[in-house]
Amino acid sequence: MFKKTATLLTLCGIMVGFTSFVRIPPPQMPLLRTVVIDPGHGGFDPGTHGLITKEKDIALAISLQLGKMLQQAHPGLKIVYTRTTDIMPGNKPNVLEGIRYRAELANRSGGDLFICIHCNATRQPAGSYPVKRLVRYRITGKGAHKRSIPVYSTTWVRNTVHGTACYIWKADRNVNKSDAISRREELLDGENMGDSTGTAFDLTTPEARMRSLLYEKKYFGNSTLFGTLVEREFVRTGRRSEGLVQRQEGIGVLQATGMPSVLIETGYLTNKEEERYLAGRKGQAEVARNIAAAFKHYKDQVEGREKRADN
């Protein structure tokens, strides 16, 4: 414990001393020019499934509608899709390489926001599932051969779990995210990280490392903001919201993208009614409109045309 505390104090001292001599401009969010839309799964990876649908198909349908809505509402906005057909992004041979491709494409495209579309599921089967309950014990045999045998009854239970959620990366995994921010800058051929002077800098220096950490804090705040706005729009249309979530093990594609990033669970395919809603054109269009409306508020707040919700 003493060694950890001493190390932390030493690092703090170095950072304070370093910032006394080097001016590190605060991170500035540029105009939102590029949005990366990532339909979850694809190809040989179907994701979860309900009674009549697969996650990969619902995610793609919603993503394409979302992109079209954003382009119509914001003509100057560039939309980058990680896939537009039923394939593993980049035609990669496995899921891990597919995730890497999604993140590299987002970083190389200079994305200002990464939106990942998914559907949720419970551990229990879709629709309804059997539940065994102990009723009594039945005695068989006599004397030394007497045995007590449990008797069960089986009832069918409807899978009623439903609702939306927005996932953001684990804040305590800052090394992964700040590294992704630095990699994004390298992929952009040395483009600076919001520095108004337009001067690129060496990404291996302590200054660059500290700036990427500053950007991570900014990106975390904006990811939280966008996710909160998305869930607010879902609630306005009568959906149940599970809120903003940080999964304990983190989410690889969110950790690896050097920009604000959110994974949206649009509903549970294991719930028969919610699956029917997400499978229909009307439901898909409504989900896309909710996200597009949240994006407008987010864009206005980030670019200073609307008061931020957290102020």
ZAMARGU-4260 file (C-alpha; in steps of 0.2 Angstrom, whole numbers, plus 5000, padded with zeros to 4 digits):
<rodrens>
0) 5000/5000/5000 | 5014/5012/5005 | 5023/5008/4988 | 5007/5012/4978 | 5004/5028/4987
5) 5022/5034/4985 | 5022/5030/4967 | 5005/5039/4965 | 5013/5054/4974 | 5028/5054/4963
10) 5018/5054/4947 | 5008/5068/4953 | 5023/5078/4957 | 5031/5074/4940 | 5014/5080/4931
15) 5013/5096/4942 | 5032/5100/4939 | 5030/5096/4920 | 5014/5107/4918 | 5023/5121/4927
20) 5035/5123/4912 | 5024/5116/4897 | 5008/5124/4892 | 4995/5110/4888 | 4980/5118/4879
25) 4964/5111/4886 | 4955/5099/4874 | 4943/5108/4863 | 4929/5098/4854 | 4928/5103/4835
30) 4912/5104/4825 | 4904/5087/4823 | 4909/5082/4805 | 4910/5063/4805 | 4899/5050/4814
35) 4903/5032/4813 | 4888/5020/4814 | 4892/5002/4819 | 4879/4989/4816 | 4883/4975/4829
40) 4888/4958/4824 | 4886/4952/4805 | 4889/4938/4794 | 4894/4922/4803 | 4891/4931/4819
45) 4872/4933/4822 | 4873/4940/4839 | 4858/4936/4850 | 4841/4930/4843 | 4823/4930/4847
50) 4809/4919/4841 | 4809/4926/4823 | 4824/4938/4822 | 4843/4939/4823 | 4852/4953/4831
55) 4863/4956/4816 | 4848/4960/4805 | 4839/4972/4817 | 4855/4981/4821 | 4859/4984/4802
60) 4841/4989/4798 | 4841/5002/4812 | 4859/5008/4808 | 4855/5011/4789 | 4839/5021/4794
65) 4848/5031/4807 | 4862/5036/4795 | 4849/5041/4782 | 4840/5052/4795 | 4856/5060/4801
70) 4862/5065/4783 | 4845/5072/4779 | 4844/5082/4795 | 4863/5088/4794 | 4868/5089/4775
75) 4886/5092/4779 | 4888/5077/4791 | 4899/5063/4785 | 4892/5045/4789 | 4904/5031/4790
80) 4896/5013/4792 | 4907/4998/4798 | 4896/4988/4787 | 4881/4990/4776 | 4877/4972/4772
85) 4876/4955/4781 | 4895/4953/4783 | 4908/4953/4797 | 4915/4971/4795 | 4930/4970/4784
90) 4926/4952/4779 | 4937/4947/4794 | 4938/4929/4798 | 4934/4930/4816 | 4925/4942/4829
95) 4941/4948/4837 | 4948/4954/4820 | 4931/4961/4816 | 4931/4972/4832 | 4949/4978/4828
100) 4943/4983/4810 | 4928/4993/4817 | 4939/5003/4828 | 4953/5005/4815 | 4940/5011/4803
105) 4932/5023/4815 | 4949/5030/4820 | 4956/5031/4802 | 4940/5040/4797 | 4943/5054/4810
110) 4926/5050/4818 | 4919/5063/4830 | 4906/5051/4838 | 4905/5032/4837 | 4887/5024/4838
115) 4886/5005/4840 | 4869/4998/4838 | 4864/4981/4846 | 4850/4971/4854 | 4849/4964/4871
120) 4844/4947/4878 | 4842/4938/4894 | 4850/4921/4899 | 4833/4913/4898 | 4826/4908/4881
125) 4815/4919/4870 | 4797/4920/4873 | 4794/4908/4887 | 4804/4895/4896 | 4801/4880/4908
130) 4804/4882/4927 | 4804/4866/4938 | 4798/4868/4956 | 4800/4854/4969 | 4782/4849/4975
135) 4785/4834/4987 | 4795/4819/4990 | 4789/4801/4985 | 4794/4786/4996 | 4798/4770/4987
140) 4804/4753/4992 | 4804/4745/5010 | 4817/4743/5024 | 4835/4745/5018 | 4829/4749/5001
145) 4818/4763/5005 | 4822/4779/4995 | 4815/4797/4994 | 4813/4803/4977 | 4809/4822/4973
150) 4794/4826/4963 | 4794/4841/4952 | 4781/4851/4943 | 4785/4862/4928 | 4777/4878/4924
155) 4780/4890/4909 | 4786/4907/4912 | 4785/4922/4900 | 4801/4931/4897 | 4795/4949/4902
160) 4812/4958/4903 | 4812/4973/4891 | 4820/4990/4889 | 4834/5000/4882 | 4851/5004/4888
165) 4867/5014/4883 | 4884/5007/4887 | 4900/5017/4889 | 4918/5011/4892 | 4925/5008/4909
170) 4932/5024/4915 | 4945/5015/4926 | 4952/5007/4910 | 4960/5024/4905 | 4976/5017/4897
175) 4966/5008/4884 | 4956/5023/4879 | 4970/5036/4879 | 4980/5024/4869 | 4966/5023/4856
180) 4965/5042/4856 | 4984/5043/4852 | 4982/5029/4838 | 4968/5039/4831 | 4980/5054/4829
185) 4993/5043/4821 | 4981/5036/4808 | 4976/5054/4804 | 4994/5058/4798 | 4999/5068/4813
190) 4983/5079/4814 | 4983/5088/4830 | 4970/5085/4844 | 4960/5101/4843 | 4975/5112/4845
195) 4970/5129/4838 | 4988/5132/4832 | 4987/5118/4820 | 5004/5111/4825 | 5006/5093/4826
200) 5017/5085/4840 | 5027/5070/4844 | 5014/5057/4851 | 5028/5048/4861 | 5031/5063/4872
205) 5025/5065/4890 | 5015/5081/4884 | 5006/5070/4871 | 5002/5057/4884 | 4995/5070/4895
210) 4985/5078/4882 | 4977/5061/4877 | 4972/5058/4895 | 4964/5076/4895 | 4955/5071/4879
215) 4949/5054/4887 | 4941/5064/4901 | 4932/5075/4888 | 4927/5060/4878 | 4920/5051/4893
220) 4909/5066/4898 | 4903/5068/4880 | 4899/5049/4879 | 4889/5050/4895 | 4880/5065/4888
225) 4875/5057/4872 | 4870/5041/4880 | 4859/5050/4893 | 4851/5060/4878 | 4847/5044/4869
230) 4839/5036/4884 | 4829/5052/4887 | 4822/5050/4869 | 4818/5032/4872 | 4808/5036/4888
235) 4799/5050/4879 | 4791/5038/4867 | 4786/5026/4881 | 4801/5014/4881 | 4808/5007/4898
240) 4826/5013/4900 | 4839/5004/4910 | 4849/5019/4909 | 4868/5022/4907 | 4878/5007/4910
245) 4897/5003/4913 | 4899/4984/4911 | 4911/4977/4923 | 4923/4969/4910 | 4922/4984/4898
250) 4918/4983/4879 | 4932/4981/4867 | 4926/4991/4853 | 4922/5006/4864 | 4939/5005/4872
255) 4948/5005/4855 | 4940/5020/4847 | 4948/5037/4850 | 4932/5047/4851 | 4916/5048/4861
260) 4908/5031/4859 | 4892/5023/4865 | 4884/5006/4862 | 4865/5007/4862 | 4855/4991/4867
265) 4839/4995/4857 | 4828/4982/4866 | 4827/4963/4871 | 4824/4951/4857 | 4820/4938/4871
270) 4804/4948/4875 | 4791/4942/4862 | 4782/4959/4862 | 4798/4969/4861 | 4805/4958/4847
275) 4790/4961/4837 | 4792/4980/4839 | 4810/4979/4834 | 4807/4968/4819 | 4794/4980/4812
280) 4797/4994/4801 | 4788/5006/4812 | 4798/5001/4827 | 4814/5002/4818 | 4810/5019/4812
285) 4805/5025/4829 | 4821/5019/4837 | 4831/5028/4823 | 4822/5044/4826 | 4825/5043/4844
290) 4843/5042/4842 | 4843/5055/4828 | 4834/5067/4840 | 4847/5064/4854 | 4861/5067/4841
295) 4853/5084/4837 | 4853/5089/4855 | 4870/5082/4858 | 4877/5091/4843 | 4870/5108/4848
300) 4876/5106/4866 | 4894/5101/4861 | 4895/5115/4848 | 4888/5127/4860 | 4871/5131/4852
305) 4862/5123/4867 | 4865/5123/4885 | 4873/5107/4891 | 4861/5095/4901 | 4875/5093/4914
310) 4877/5112/4918
</rodrens>
